[in-house]
Amino acid sequence: NAGVMQNPRHLVRRRGQEARLRCSPMKGHSHVYWYRQLPEEGLKFMVYLQKENIIDESGMPKERFSAEFPKEGPSILRIQQVVRGDSAAYFCASSRDRGYNEQFFGPGTRLTVL
Amino acid sequence: QKEVEQDPGPLSVPEGAIVSLNCTYSNSAFQYFMWYRQYSRKGPELLMYTYSSGNKEDGRFTAQVDKSSKYISLFIRDSQPSDSATYLCAMSPYNAGNMLTFGGGTRLMVKP
């Protein structure tokens, strides 16, 4: 039983570069959530997506951040023109459908911005 | 004030002790309550999932929800060194989508 998969596990970018984080949900799950965990802080919701739809992006910074979940392939969280403050662990979670609040998390991508 | 408050610890206990972890919250709309365990540099692992008030038991773990006090607890019986991790509480409203609001986590250390 494959769980939620995220890649890369570690990503190093210089200021101004783009970061692309990928998430493949668990088999049978069609809902994806992205969370960010800053050092010494809890997990903060960023965005909730279904296939080809953004359901809730209330936690996404207004600029430089975007997310998609195409019909085929993994969900992508894209951060343009990264800054040092973007350094964090980014976690993806998936759930079966909207009626189920049980979210299962991936191992995370640790982004370091130099 | 944060929506969900959790003592960061660390909480240090001897092996075999009963551990009590707690969260308080301010949003009365929260209906679903979860506990996650997170080992260092790993993703959160869902431990317990409860709806509304009451108790739920699963092996050595018991989750309690007291909505009148806006207070939830996780009890770990016969704690083991392998239980050493950060424990995160999370909650969600009934009809507001599936965004989870997390506490900051409590770091637990179980000493052999």
Contacts between the chains, C-beta under 8 A, distances in Angstrom:
chain1	res1	chain2	res2	distance
A	4	B	43	7.6
A	6	B	43	8.0
A	31	B	98	6.8
A	33	B	98	6.9
A	33	B	99	7.5
A	33	B	100	7.6
A	35	B	100	7.8
A	35	B	102	7.9
A	41	B	104	6.5
A	42	B	4	8.0
A	42	B	6	7.8
A	42	B	88	6.6
A	42	B	102	4.4
A	42	B	103	6.0
A	42	B	104	4.1
A	42	B	105	5.7
A	43	B	44	7.1
A	43	B	88	6.8
A	43	B	90	7.7
A	43	B	100	7.6
A	43	B	102	4.4
A	44	B	102	7.5
A	45	B	99	4.6
A	45	B	100	6.4
A	45	B	101	7.2
A	48	B	97	6.3
A	48	B	98	6.2
A	48	B	99	6.2
A	55	B	97	6.5
A	56	B	97	5.1
A	56	B	99	6.1
A	58	B	99	7.4
A	59	B	99	7.3
A	91	B	43	5.7
A	91	B	44	7.1
A	93	B	100	8.0
A	95	B	98	6.3
A	98	B	97	7.6
A	98	B	98	6.4
A	101	B	32	4.5
A	101	B	34	7.4
A	101	B	49	7.3
A	101	B	92	5.1
A	101	B	98	5.6
A	101	B	100	7.5
A	102	B	34	7.5
A	102	B	46	6.3
A	102	B	49	5.4
A	103	B	46	7.3
A	103	B	98	7.1
A	103	B	100	6.3
A	104	B	46	6.2
A	105	B	36	7.5
A	105	B	43	4.1
A	105	B	44	4.6
A	105	B	45	7.3
A	105	B	46	7.7
A	106	B	43	5.3
A	107	B	42	6.2
A	107	B	43	4.6
A	108	B	42	7.5
A	108	B	43	5.1
A	110	B	41	7.6
